[in-house]
Amino acid sequence: MSDVLNQLEVELHALWLRANTGDSAAYAQVLKRLGAHLRGFLKRRMHNSSSDVEDLVQEALLAIHQKRHTYQTDQPLTAWVHAIARYKWVDHWRGQGRRGLLHDDIDDWADHLWATNDHDAQDAHRDLHRLLSGLPDRQRLAIECTKLEGLSIGETAERTGQSEAAVKVNIHRGLKALAQQWSRST
């Protein structure tokens, strides 16, 4: 560990221990210092916009706050924080990769996407609902709320009474089932 990182570890660890005893000023200070440290840590790993870095810093700080009870005080704080930030960074890139693979140029599909008359639109609407009706209710509702109505995961969770994690799982499973149905029918 470099001298700079070693000094940072000593200072942050002391602040963290004070914060865990209820010192709100120490907690605010440690989060502020961790945010600045993580900004540099993630900038070195990201080669795109600073808004992505800022989003990841916020996600990492939120995860640190939510998982603060899992920190073992005999271990280096910066190693624990870096592990959380790395997980957020990897999740970000996995999400970027998946989205990138799913995007085709809309011009290539224009002839297939647009209904030419009301009858075609009604047929498409009917076919979509027929496909969705074959899914379990939890999957169907999660897909309808997020993909058709444009609700967020949180809003969908509230509306359906599912946890956010369950909504994400149900969307994933439902879309996978729809893709399998589609591939069998074509």
KEPARO-752925 format. One line per 4 residues: number of its first residue (from 1); their letters; for each residue y, z, x of C-alpha. Coordinates in steps of 0.1 Angstrom, whole numbers, m for minus. Layout:
<pabas>
NUM = a = Y,Z,X; ...;
</pabas>
This chain:
<pabas>
1 = msdv = 0,0,0; 34,m9,14; 60,18,21; 82,5,m7;
5 = lnql = 53,6,m32; 42,39,m19; 76,54,m24; 78,39,m59;
9 = evel = 44,54,m67; 55,89,m56; 87,87,m77; 71,71,m108;
13 = halw = 41,95,m107; 64,125,m106; 85,111,m135; 54,103,m155;
17 = lran = 40,138,m151; 73,153,m163; 74,128,m192; 39,139,m202;
21 = tgds = 51,174,m206; 76,163,m231; 106,156,m209; 122,127,m229;
25 = aaya = 148,119,m203; 120,115,m177; 101,93,m201; 131,71,m207;
29 = qvlk = 137,68,m170; 101,60,m161; 100,33,m188; 132,18,m175;
33 = rlga = 120,18,m139; 86,5,m149; 103,m23,m168; 123,m34,m138;
37 = hlrg = 92,m32,m116; 70,m51,m140; 97,m78,m144; 94,m86,m107;
41 = flkr = 56,m82,m108; 53,m107,m136; 80,m131,m123; 59,m136,m92;
45 = rmhn = 29,m146,m114; 47,m167,m140; 61,m201,m132; 79,m207,m165;
49 = sssd = 107,m194,m186; 122,m159,m182; 117,m153,m219; 80,m154,m214;
53 = vedl = 84,m128,m186; 106,m106,m208; 81,m109,m236; 52,m99,m213;
57 = vqea = 73,m69,m199; 79,m57,m234; 42,m61,m244; 31,m43,m212;
61 = llai = 55,m14,m218; 43,m11,m254; 7,m11,m242; 16,16,m216;
65 = hqkr = 32,37,m243; 3,33,m267; m23,40,m240; m5,67,m221;
69 = htyq = m31,92,m231; m57,72,m211; m39,76,m177; m58,98,m153;
73 = tdqp = m32,118,m133; m53,119,m102; m51,80,m100; m22,59,m88;
77 = ltaw = 2,52,m117; 12,18,m104; m24,6,m103; m29,16,m139;
81 = vhai = 4,m1,m149; m5,m32,m129; m39,m34,m146; m22,m33,m181;
85 = aryk = 3,m59,m170; m24,m82,m156; m43,m80,m189; m12,m90,m208;
89 = wvdh = m6,m118,m184; m41,m131,m187; m40,m129,m225; m7,m149,m224;
93 = wrgq = m23,m177,m203; m54,m178,m224; m32,m182,m255; m11,m209,m238;
97 = grrg = m43,m228,m228; m58,m227,m262; m26,m238,m279; m21,m266,m254;
101 = llhd = m56,m279,m260; m50,m279,m298; m19,m300,m297; m21,m337,m302;
105 = didd = 8,m360,m306; 16,m361,m343; 24,m398,m341; m13,m405,m333;
109 = wadh = m22,m389,m367; 7,m399,m389; m14,m424,m409; m39,m396,m417;
113 = lwat = m16,m367,m423; 9,m379,m449; m1,m384,m485; 11,m417,m498;
117 = ndhd = 14,m406,m534; 10,m376,m557; m26,m383,m564; m35,m382,m526;
121 = aqda = m16,m349,m523; m34,m334,m552; m68,m345,m538; m59,m330,m504;
125 = hrdl = m49,m297,m521; m81,m296,m541; m102,m304,m510; m85,m277,m490;
129 = hrll = m90,m251,m516; m127,m261,m521; m132,m257,m484; m115,m223,m483;
133 = sglp = m134,m211,m513; m166,m213,m493; m153,m186,m470; m157,m148,m474;
137 = drqr = m126,m134,m492; m113,m116,m461; m114,m148,m440; m100,m170,m468;
141 = laie = m71,m146,m474; m62,m142,m438; m61,m180,m434; m42,m186,m466;
145 = ctkl = m15,m160,m457; m10,m170,m421; m17,m207,m420; m6,m219,m454;
149 = egls = 21,m194,m464; 33,m188,m428; 31,m150,m429; 29,m131,m396;
153 = iget = m3,m112,m386; 15,m79,m395; 26,m92,m429; m9,m105,m436;
157 = aert = m24,m71,m426; 0,m53,m450; m7,m78,m479; m45,m78,m475;
161 = gqse = m50,m41,m465; m67,m52,m432; m58,m41,m398; m40,m66,m376;
165 = aavk = m71,m69,m354; m92,m76,m384; m68,m103,m396; m70,m120,m362;
169 = vnih = m108,m118,m362; m110,m131,m398; m87,m160,m390; m108,m169,m359;
173 = rglk = m141,m167,m377; m128,m185,m408; m114,m214,m388; m146,m216,m368;
177 = alaq = m166,m217,m401; m142,m244,m415; m146,m265,m383; m184,m262,m386;
181 = qwsr = m182,m273,m423; m160,m302,m414; m183,m314,m385; m213,m313,m408;
185 = st = m195,m333,m435; m183,m360,m412;
</pabas>
